[in-house]
Amino acid sequence: MISAVAIIGVPNAVAFPGQHCGKVAFAYAPHGEVRVVVIRGVDCPEARRIAWWFGHPLKSGGLAGPGGWECFNGHLPSRVMFSCARGPARGDVWGWYHAFKTFAA
């Protein structure tokens, strides 16, 4: 019970794996937005901010991510629109320390 109280009291606590963080506008998605889903090590506000940034390259200043974030386009047959991650890792985003994926809304 003590740990649950500590987590509730922490602002911007890291989201739990698989947590849906809402939708973000994304011009290249079929319906103009994507759903953001946390994999690990990121809170919802940051995941949504990075997802918005990746979906607006002209407004955000290009494709070089803030804070070391890297985003990668999804590919068929996957439903993933794009994935973003940061941290010392290589390979699939599922293995990175801080990561989330987006799906067509």
N, C-alpha and C positions, 0 to 999 in steps of 0.2 A: 504494500500500500504506500509506503514512503516513496518508492521510485515513481509511482504514478503521479503523486502530488508534485514531485520535482519536475516531471516532464510538463505537466499542465502549466506550471509557473514560468516556464522558459519561453520568451517570445521567439517566434520564428524557429521553433523546434524542427529538427530534421523530420521530414515526412516519412511515414512507414512505406516499405516496398509495396508497390502496386497501388498506392494511393492516387486517386484521380484528383487533379488540381484544377479542374475546370477547363474552359475553352479559351483559345487565343486566336485572333484574326491571322489568317495565313492565305495570301492571295492565290497560291498555287494548289490549294486543296479543292476538292470537288465542290464543297459548299462554302468555301471562303473562310473556314476555320478548322482548327485541329484540337483534339483533346490531349491534354498533357498528363502523362502518367509517370510517377517517380519510380526509378529502379532502386537507387540507394544514395545516401549522402548529400541530399539537397532538400531545401525547404520549398514549399509550393510557390511563395512569391518570387524566389530566385529562378525557379524552373520556368515560370510563366514569363518573367522578364527576358530570359535568354531565348525562349521560344518565340516571343514577339520580335526580338532583335533579329533572329535568323529569318523570320518571315518578311522582314522589311529591310533588305540590304541597302536600298537607296537612301532610306531615312536614317538607318543606323550607322552608315559610313562604310559599309563593305562587309566582307565575310570573315575578317579577323575578329574572333570572339573576345568579349570583355572578360577579364579575370582568368584567362587561360582556357576558356571553354572552346571546344571544337564541336562542330555539328556536321552530320553526315546524312546525305539523302538516302531515303529508303529505296527499295527496288522490288519489282514484282517477283514472286507472287505475294510478298509480305504486305500486310495492311499498314505497316509503319510508314508514315510520311517522312519523318527524319528523326534522328537520335542525336543527343548532345551529351558530352562528357568532358570531364577534366580530371587530371591526376596522372601520376606516373604509370601509365598502362598502354598496352598496344592490343590490337585485335578487336574482337567484338566488344561493343559498348557495355554488354552485360558484365564484363569483368573489371570495368573501371571503378575507381573509388567513389566518384560523384557522377551520377548519370540519370537521364530520363529519356523517354521516348514519346513520340506524338503519333496519334492515329487520326485518320479522317473523321470528322465529327458527323 
